[in-house]
Amino acid sequence: MTGNVAAGKSVVAAAWERAGVPVVRADDLARQAVGRDSVRLQAIAARFGADLVREDGELDRDRMREIVFRDPEARRDLEGILHPAIRALRAEWMENRRAEGASLVASEVPLLYELGMEEEFDVVVVVDAPEPLREERLVGDRGLDPAEARRIIASQGNPRAKREKADYVLENLGTEEDLRRAALALLARIREGWRG
């Protein structure tokens, strides 16, 4: 599953989890990759400054976000540090679910197309919402400054191109409950296709 920021991927992931589908999120893997005293956290501190490591030994994610969404080169450098580790952690998670006998799993990968990973998955679902609505969510729900919200939105790939490449598109134009219902209906179609 992919889609741009504030499109509703978390709502879809939560609905699928409640329906019994194991879901792994790139954000959770990123947190794991930069855990206290990790090699990646040390690499981030070396590249961006030791002051990005808080007193509790964790990455200051808010400050990191401010840096990388203002500077494309900084964002590329951070991605170069994180993405190999995230990929390895995802592969390990997938292997563990396979060993447990899971017949269907979902992986939330916001930068799926940007990283050229679409061929690694059997089905790609894009969750999408209009840009003004996504900006409103970033400002209203996440407390971001409007200018920062626009920078984050502008830094991501074209949602129209993602929609064209996807196997399925979930439109997030209504309430969270509307999106949950659509997500479960799509999950039923995917499961049926798996059996068929």
C-alpha positions as CSV (number, residue, x, y, z in Angstrom):
1,M,0.0,0.0,0.0
2,T,1.3,3.4,-0.9
3,G,0.1,7.0,-1.3
4,N,1.2,10.5,-0.5
5,V,1.3,12.0,3.0
6,A,-2.1,12.4,4.8
7,A,-3.9,10.4,2.2
8,G,-5.3,7.9,4.7
9,K,-2.9,5.0,4.6
10,S,-3.0,4.5,8.4
11,V,-6.7,4.2,8.4
12,V,-6.6,1.5,5.7
13,A,-3.8,-0.3,7.5
14,A,-5.7,-0.3,10.8
15,A,-8.8,-1.6,9.1
16,W,-6.9,-4.4,7.4
17,E,-5.2,-5.3,10.7
18,R,-8.5,-5.6,12.5
19,A,-9.6,-7.9,9.6
20,G,-6.7,-10.2,10.4
21,V,-4.1,-9.1,7.9
22,P,-0.6,-8.5,9.3
23,V,0.6,-5.0,8.3
24,V,4.1,-3.6,8.5
25,R,4.6,0.1,8.3
26,A,7.6,1.9,6.9
27,D,7.5,4.4,9.7
28,D,7.7,1.7,12.3
29,L,10.6,0.1,10.5
30,A,12.3,3.5,10.3
31,R,12.0,4.0,14.0
32,Q,13.4,0.5,14.6
33,A,16.3,1.2,12.2
34,V,17.4,4.4,14.1
35,G,16.9,3.0,17.6
36,R,19.1,4.1,20.5
37,D,22.8,3.4,19.8
38,S,22.1,2.0,16.3
39,V,24.6,2.3,13.5
40,R,22.1,4.3,11.5
41,L,21.5,6.8,14.3
42,Q,25.3,7.2,14.6
43,A,25.4,7.8,10.8
44,I,22.6,10.4,11.0
45,A,24.4,12.2,13.9
46,A,27.7,12.2,11.9
47,R,26.0,13.6,8.8
48,F,23.5,16.0,10.3
49,G,24.9,16.8,13.8
50,A,24.9,15.2,17.2
51,D,22.3,17.6,18.4
52,L,19.7,15.6,16.4
53,V,20.0,12.9,19.1
54,R,17.8,13.8,22.1
55,E,19.0,13.4,25.7
56,D,17.1,10.1,25.9
57,G,19.2,8.7,23.0
58,E,16.4,8.8,20.4
59,L,16.4,10.7,17.1
60,D,14.6,14.1,17.2
61,R,12.2,13.2,14.4
62,D,10.6,16.6,14.3
63,R,13.9,18.4,13.8
64,M,15.0,15.8,11.3
65,R,11.8,16.3,9.3
66,E,12.3,20.1,9.3
67,I,15.8,19.6,7.8
68,V,15.0,17.0,5.1
69,F,11.9,18.7,3.8
70,R,13.8,22.0,3.3
71,D,16.8,20.4,1.6
72,P,16.5,17.8,-1.1
73,E,20.1,16.8,-0.8
74,A,19.7,16.2,3.0
75,R,16.6,14.1,2.3
76,R,18.5,12.0,-0.2
77,D,21.3,11.5,2.3
78,L,18.9,10.5,5.0
79,E,17.2,8.1,2.6
80,G,20.6,6.6,1.7
81,I,21.2,5.9,5.4
82,L,17.7,4.5,6.2
83,H,16.3,2.8,3.2
84,P,18.7,-0.2,3.0
85,A,18.0,-0.9,6.7
86,I,14.2,-0.5,6.3
87,R,14.3,-2.9,3.3
88,A,16.2,-5.5,5.3
89,L,13.8,-5.2,8.2
90,R,10.8,-5.5,6.0
91,A,12.2,-8.6,4.3
92,E,12.8,-10.1,7.7
93,W,9.3,-9.3,8.8
94,M,7.8,-10.8,5.7
95,E,9.9,-14.0,6.1
96,N,8.7,-14.2,9.7
97,R,5.0,-13.9,8.6
98,R,5.6,-16.5,5.9
99,A,7.0,-18.9,8.6
100,E,3.9,-18.3,10.7
101,G,1.7,-19.3,7.8
102,A,0.2,-15.9,6.9
103,S,-1.5,-16.2,3.5
104,L,-1.8,-12.5,3.0
105,V,0.2,-9.6,4.4
106,A,0.3,-5.8,3.7
107,S,3.2,-3.5,3.7
108,E,2.8,0.3,3.9
109,V,5.5,1.9,1.7
110,P,4.9,5.6,1.2
111,L,7.8,5.9,-1.3
112,L,7.1,2.7,-3.1
113,Y,7.3,4.2,-6.6
114,E,10.0,6.7,-5.8
115,L,12.2,3.8,-4.7
116,G,11.2,1.5,-7.6
117,M,9.9,-1.2,-5.3
118,E,6.6,-1.9,-6.9
119,E,7.8,-5.2,-8.5
120,E,8.5,-6.5,-5.0
121,F,4.8,-6.9,-4.3
122,D,2.0,-8.9,-5.9
123,V,-0.7,-6.1,-5.6
124,V,-0.2,-2.4,-5.2
125,V,-3.0,-0.3,-3.6
126,V,-2.7,3.5,-3.8
127,V,-4.6,5.5,-1.1
128,D,-5.3,9.0,-2.4
129,A,-7.0,12.2,-1.4
130,P,-7.0,15.7,-3.0
131,E,-4.0,17.9,-2.1
132,P,-6.0,20.6,-0.3
133,L,-7.6,17.9,1.9
134,R,-4.2,16.4,2.7
135,E,-2.7,19.8,3.5
136,E,-5.7,20.5,5.8
137,R,-5.1,17.2,7.6
138,L,-1.4,17.9,8.1
139,V,-2.1,21.3,9.6
140,G,-5.3,20.5,11.5
141,D,-4.6,16.9,12.6
142,R,-0.8,16.9,12.9
143,G,-0.2,20.5,13.9
144,L,2.2,21.3,11.1
145,D,2.8,24.9,9.9
146,P,1.0,25.4,6.5
147,A,4.3,26.2,4.7
148,E,5.9,23.0,6.1
149,A,2.8,21.0,5.1
150,R,3.1,22.3,1.5
151,R,6.9,21.6,1.4
152,I,6.2,18.0,2.5
153,I,3.4,17.5,-0.1
154,A,5.6,19.1,-2.8
155,S,8.5,16.7,-2.0
156,Q,6.5,13.6,-2.9
157,G,5.8,12.0,-6.2
158,N,2.9,12.9,-8.5
159,P,-0.2,11.1,-7.1
160,R,-1.8,10.9,-10.5
161,A,1.2,8.9,-11.8
162,K,0.9,6.6,-8.8
163,R,-2.8,6.1,-9.4
164,E,-2.1,5.1,-13.0
165,K,0.5,2.5,-12.0
166,A,-1.5,0.9,-9.2
167,D,-3.6,-2.2,-9.3
168,Y,-6.3,-0.6,-7.1
169,V,-7.0,3.0,-5.9
170,L,-8.8,3.8,-2.7
171,E,-10.3,7.3,-2.8
172,N,-10.3,9.1,0.5
173,L,-12.9,11.8,-0.1
174,G,-15.3,11.3,2.9
175,T,-15.1,10.3,6.5
176,E,-12.7,7.8,8.1
177,E,-15.6,5.4,8.3
178,D,-16.2,5.7,4.5
179,L,-12.5,4.9,4.0
180,R,-12.6,1.9,6.4
181,R,-15.6,0.5,4.5
182,A,-13.9,0.9,1.2
183,A,-10.7,-0.6,2.5
184,L,-12.6,-3.7,3.8
185,A,-14.5,-4.1,0.5
186,L,-11.2,-3.9,-1.4
187,L,-9.6,-6.4,1.0
188,A,-12.5,-8.8,0.3
189,R,-11.8,-8.4,-3.5
190,I,-8.1,-9.1,-3.0
191,R,-8.8,-12.2,-0.9
192,E,-11.3,-13.5,-3.5
193,G,-8.6,-13.0,-6.2
194,W,-6.1,-14.9,-4.1
195,R,-8.5,-17.9,-3.9
196,G,-9.6,-17.6,-7.5
